[in-house]
């Protein structure tokens, strides 16, 4: 999975989670018993990823704000922290993302 922000499109996400899950399921079917717990854990993590671009963006923002020690309810500080983390993020997009992270 990779993603990038820019000023024209708030977020573009490329996801191959379904392909990765299928590959992990196939690996689990033939796995050495010692590898099964790790492969199962990886599969569980992939299955629990945010399901939409909006959810993914909100999770990213919450992580950035938590790392910066910023309360998402402080919109101006949150917006600044998001733009500091991703300078190419437009002001309008950062405000929108900050509001969603505060919900």
N, C-alpha and C positions, 0 to 999 in steps of 0.2 A: 504494500500500500504506500502510495506517496501522495503528497498534496503540496499545493503552493497557493499563495495569496497574491493578488495583484489589485490595482486600482480600478480596473474595468469589471472584473468578475471577482466577487468577494472570495470565492473559494472554488477551486477545481480539485476534485478528488478522483484518483484512479485506484480502483480496488479490485483485487483478485482473490478476495476472501473465499469465495465459493470454490475456486480452483485449489487453493491451499487446503481447504477442509477436505476436499475429495482426495487429495494426495495424502494427507495425514490419515484419513480413514483407510486407505489402501495400505499404507505403511503399518498401521495398527493390525490389520488382518494377518500380516506375515511377520510381525515383530517378535524379536526375542523377548521372553517374559520380563527380563530386566529393563527393557526399554519402554514397555507398555505404560508405566505410570507417567513418564515424561512426555511421551507422545499424546497420551490422553489429556494431560494438563495443557499442552500446547493447543490441542483441538478445542478444549473448553474455553481457553482464552480467545481464540479466533471466533468462536460462536457467540461470545459475549461482547464483541466489539459493537460500538454504536452502529445502528442500522441505517441511518440517513446522514446526508451531508450536514444537516443542521445539528444533529446530535453529536457528530464528530467534531464540528466546529465548537460547540458548547463545551464539550469535554476538554478540548485543547485549551480553550480560554480559561476554564476553571483551573486547569493545571498550571498555566502561566501565572494566574493571579495568586494561587496558593504559594507557588515558588517565590513570588515577589512579595508575599505577605500583604496583599491588597484585598480588602473586603469587596466582593463584587457589587455590593450595594452602593459603594462610593463610585458613581459613574465616571466622574472626571479622572480619578486616580486609576480606575480600571481601564479606561480608554487609553490613557497614557502608557500603562504597563503593557497593554496589548500591542500598541504601536512601537514601543521600545523592543518588544520581542520580535516583531515582524514589521520593520520600518516601511516596507512597501504596501502595507495595509492602509487603505484610505481612511480618512477620519470618519466618514459616514459608515463604512463597514465596521470599524472598530467600535463605534457607539452602538450599532445594532447588535454586535456580538456581545459587548459588555452587558447590555440590557438582558439578553437571553441567558447569559451566565449568572445573572443575579436572580433569576426565577427559581 
